[in-house]
């Protein structure tokens, strides 16, 4: 089995700010993935693949010069060991089905939430772990590991309303984000990013039932400045959207 320090990702997206947002989401998950290369279209991505070792390609579909589907087809033909993930909009679902026929590993829909990214990286990690071995970076006593986990919980409770970067936070303790996640999950049964989501949604439910704040205001107050992202995440966790939750609760309590 090949020993490596991390899994390398080539991120292909023609819009700069979307690419940086995706990169942030990837490296904030705590999974052992690093965006080592970036490209703005499929042709540029293929040039990188000729020269660099990459384990995963995450690509948008709609791009100039060479789109994501054409890129996926070339990767499958030339680099079958590389796992490809397609990012697609809801209106592009037929593209996603075509992508699966091109032997891509999986696809995710826009907007890509932190949970969406965590889930896809966890799948990739499981698949790649059968081919590569990552090092155990540290060995720390159980009592110290619990103390680190408690520190993460406190940090989440105090900063859930902010744009938390678990990678940077892990560095303050001398760990990689992947190893911090490993410690945290061992002691809590969940990951930092999942706990952050749970705390944010819990706080949102409180605000929905105790204030007259708008949905957008509540989303911003709990760390989701994008209302669509907030509503999508809330519905995924609670099974109803924020407005329905508020209306149902108010009906039950009146």
C-alpha positions in Angstrom: 0.0 0.0 0.0 1.4 3.5 -0.9 2.1 5.8 1.9 1.2 9.5 1.4 0.8 12.6 3.6 -2.5 13.7 2.3 -4.9 13.3 -0.7 -4.3 15.8 -3.4 -7.3 17.6 -5.1 -7.4 19.4 -8.5 -10.2 21.9 -8.3 -11.6 23.0 -11.7 -14.0 26.0 -11.7 -13.9 29.1 -14.0 -15.3 31.6 -11.4 -12.6 32.7 -9.0 -14.8 33.4 -6.0 -16.7 30.1 -6.3 -13.4 28.3 -6.6 -12.1 29.9 -3.4 -15.3 29.1 -1.6 -15.1 25.5 -2.6 -11.5 25.4 -1.6 -12.4 26.8 1.8 -15.1 24.2 2.3 -12.8 21.4 1.4 -10.0 22.3 3.7 -12.4 23.2 6.6 -13.9 19.7 6.8 -11.0 18.2 8.7 -10.7 15.4 6.1 -7.1 14.7 4.9 -7.6 16.5 1.5 -5.6 19.5 0.3 -6.4 21.5 -2.9 -2.9 21.4 -4.4 -3.9 22.6 -7.9 -6.5 24.8 -9.5 -7.7 25.2 -13.0 -10.3 27.4 -14.8 -11.3 24.9 -17.5 -10.9 21.3 -18.6 -8.1 21.9 -21.0 -6.0 23.6 -18.3 -6.8 20.8 -15.9 -5.5 18.2 -18.4 -2.3 20.1 -18.7 -1.9 19.9 -14.9 -2.7 16.2 -14.8 0.1 15.5 -17.3 2.7 16.9 -14.8 1.3 16.5 -11.3 0.1 13.7 -9.1 -3.6 14.1 -8.2 -5.9 11.8 -6.4 -9.2 13.6 -6.9 -10.6 16.1 -9.5 -13.6 18.2 -8.4 -15.0 20.0 -11.4 -17.9 22.3 -12.4 -19.8 21.3 -15.6 -20.3 24.6 -17.3 -16.9 26.1 -18.3 -15.2 27.6 -21.3 -12.8 25.8 -23.7 -13.6 22.3 -22.3 -16.5 21.6 -20.0 -16.6 19.3 -17.0 -18.2 16.3 -18.9 -15.5 16.4 -21.6 -12.9 16.6 -18.9 -14.4 13.6 -17.0 -14.4 11.6 -20.1 -10.7 12.3 -20.8 -9.8 11.6 -17.1 -11.6 8.2 -17.3 -9.7 7.3 -20.5 -6.2 8.6 -19.5 -6.1 8.5 -15.7 -8.6 5.9 -14.6 -7.1 5.8 -11.1 -8.2 9.4 -10.4 -11.6 9.9 -8.8 -13.7 12.6 -10.4 -16.6 14.5 -8.7 -18.9 16.7 -10.8 -20.6 19.9 -9.4 -23.9 20.5 -11.0 -26.9 22.8 -10.7 -30.4 21.5 -10.2 -31.3 22.6 -13.8 -28.3 20.5 -15.0 -29.5 17.1 -13.6 -29.4 15.5 -17.0 -25.7 16.5 -17.2 -25.2 14.7 -13.8 -26.7 11.6 -15.2 -24.4 11.8 -18.2 -21.5 12.3 -15.9 -22.3 9.1 -14.1 -22.2 7.4 -17.5 -18.7 8.9 -17.9 -17.7 6.9 -14.9 -17.3 9.8 -12.5 -17.1 8.8 -8.8 -20.1 11.0 -7.7 -21.7 14.4 -8.1 -22.9 17.2 -5.8 -25.5 19.9 -6.5 -25.1 23.6 -6.1 -25.0 25.5 -3.8 -22.5 23.2 -2.2 -22.9 23.3 1.6 -20.3 22.4 4.2 -22.2 19.2 4.9 -22.4 18.3 1.2 -18.7 18.7 0.9 -18.0 16.7 4.1 -20.2 13.9 2.9 -18.5 13.6 -0.5 -15.0 13.8 1.0 -15.9 11.1 3.5 -16.9 8.8 0.6 -13.7 9.7 -1.3 -11.6 9.0 1.9 -13.2 5.6 2.3 -12.4 4.7 -1.3 -8.9 6.1 -1.4 -8.0 4.4 2.0 -8.1 1.0 0.2 -5.2 2.3 -2.1 -3.2 4.7 0.1 -2.1 4.8 3.7 -2.0 8.1 5.6 0.3 8.5 8.6 -0.8 8.8 12.2 0.6 12.3 12.9 0.6 12.2 16.7 0.0 10.0 19.6 -1.5 11.8 22.6 -2.9 10.5 25.9 -6.6 10.0 26.1 -7.1 12.7 28.8 -5.3 15.3 26.6 -7.4 14.2 23.6 -10.6 14.8 25.6 -9.3 18.2 26.7 -8.7 19.2 23.0 -12.2 18.0 22.1 -13.7 20.1 25.0 -11.8 23.1 23.7 -13.3 22.6 20.2 -16.8 22.4 21.7 -16.3 25.6 23.6 -14.9 27.3 20.5 -18.0 26.3 18.5 -20.4 27.5 21.2 -18.7 30.9 21.4 -18.1 31.4 17.6 -20.9 29.5 15.8 -22.1 32.8 14.3 -18.8 33.4 12.6 -17.2 32.0 9.5 -15.2 29.3 11.3 -12.1 27.8 9.7 -11.3 24.6 11.5 -8.1 24.3 9.6 -6.7 27.5 11.1 -8.1 26.6 14.5 -6.4 23.2 14.4 -3.1 24.9 13.6 -3.4 26.9 16.9 -3.2 23.6 18.7 -0.4 22.2 16.6 -2.5 19.7 14.6 -3.7 19.3 11.1 -7.5 19.7 10.7 -7.7 16.0 9.7 -6.1 14.9 12.9 -8.1 17.2 15.1 -11.3 15.8 13.5 -10.0 12.3 14.2 -9.5 13.1 17.9 -12.8 15.0 18.1 -14.8 12.2 16.5 -13.3 9.6 18.8 -14.5 11.4 21.9 -17.8 12.8 20.6 -19.0 10.5 17.9 -19.3 13.4 15.4 -17.1 15.8 13.5 -16.5 19.5 14.4 -18.3 20.7 11.3 -21.3 18.5 12.0 -21.5 19.8 15.6 -21.2 23.3 14.3 -24.2 22.7 12.0 -26.2 21.2 14.9 -25.4 24.2 17.2 -26.3 26.7 14.5 -29.6 25.0 13.7 -30.5 24.7 17.4 -29.9 28.4 17.8 -31.9 29.1 14.7 -34.9 27.1 16.1 -34.7 29.2 19.3 -34.8 32.4 17.3 -37.6 31.3 15.1 -39.8 30.6 18.0 -38.9 33.4 20.3 -38.3 36.4 18.0 -39.9 38.2 15.1 -36.6 38.3 13.2 -36.8 37.6 9.4 -35.5 34.3 8.1 -32.6 36.1 6.5 -31.7 37.9 9.8 -31.8 34.6 11.7 -29.6 32.9 9.1 -27.0 35.7 9.4 -27.2 35.6 13.2 -26.3 31.9 13.3 -23.6 31.9 10.7 -25.4 31.5 7.4 -25.4 34.9 5.6 -26.8 33.3 2.5 -30.5 32.7 3.1 -30.8 29.9 0.5 -27.9 28.0 2.1 -29.5 28.5 5.5 -32.9 27.3 4.4 -31.4 24.3 2.6 -29.3 23.3 5.6 -32.2 23.8 8.0 -34.5 21.7 5.9 -31.9 18.9 5.7 -31.6 18.8 9.5 -35.2 19.5 10.6 -37.0 18.1 7.6 -39.0 21.3 7.1 -38.0 24.8 6.0 -37.6 27.6 8.6 -40.9 29.3 7.8 -42.9 26.1 8.2 -41.1 25.3 11.4 -42.0 28.8 12.8 -45.6 28.5 11.7 -46.0 25.0 13.1 -44.5 25.9 16.4 -46.6 29.1 16.7 -49.7 27.0 15.9 -48.9 24.5 18.6 -48.2 27.1 21.3 -51.2 29.3 20.7 
